[in-house]
Amino acid sequence: MPKHRHAELFGIPKIIYLYNEGILGVNFQGLKQFIHKNFGNIEVSLLKLKEKAVRTSGLLFDFLGTQEEFESLRHSNKDACHIILTPKLFATLDEDKKLHIRASIYGFPSVISTAGIVEGPAKPKEYYVYKQKYAQLGIWNIEEDKIKRKFKARFIDYADKRMNEVLKGYIAQSLFFYITGEPFCKQKICRLFNAHWQEDLILSQIKSGRFCGRHKRLLDKIKRFNPLRKNPRVLDRG
């Protein structure tokens, strides 16, 4: 068995398109700077979509419908990574045949949902205890704001000032999917951690806000890689 694992580069994008499908209050220049700092001098284009690309059937994400709609809207470039940022809430069917809300879906294009970031990862268990208690008493609509304030440091909410920082991690995952086919990391302190709990999301994207050692080394090699070269490389993931 080899001592180190290796990851084949499917290709470094020459340009990254960030499509805004109606998200308000996002610092797109901050996202652009994050990409340049961590992935190197790749061109980043920020575009507003006049028409909606993300399609759903009810809450269920429509993969084919989204791809077909996006084809008529996307900027053509064969070496481009396309990432849609949307406020739309969507879900996918898992093996248990139940709908699960998603913060992101990685593909061509990748789609990141701010509503999914809020509603997907679970809030602290204590939050649901309060919710169940007050719902049974019929006063959840009265107490909801108070309980949200009580736990506000432990989950991301709508119009949250921390959303921009969280989006950086999901964009990084989109780029790692494009470049290596592997968007996630098992380490909770890494930007690539696939968080299922809000507190883990806050740990990886805000309290840590960095990449693990292994992914830092891979990023260093990505930055040194010449995106104009046509041949994919094999990089030591150490």
Secondary structure, DSSP 8 states (H G I E B T S, - for coil): --SS-EEE-----SEEEEEESS--S--HHHHHHHHHHHH-S-EEEEEE-SS----EETTEE-HHHHHHHHHTTS---TTEEEEEEE----EEE-TTS-EEE-SEE-SSSEEEEHHHHHHSSB--HHHHHHHHHHHHTT-HHHHHHHHHHHTGGGS--TT-TTHHHHHHHHHHHHHHHHHHS---BS-TTBTTB--SBHHHHHIIIIII-B--HHHHHHHHHHHHS-TT--S--EEE--
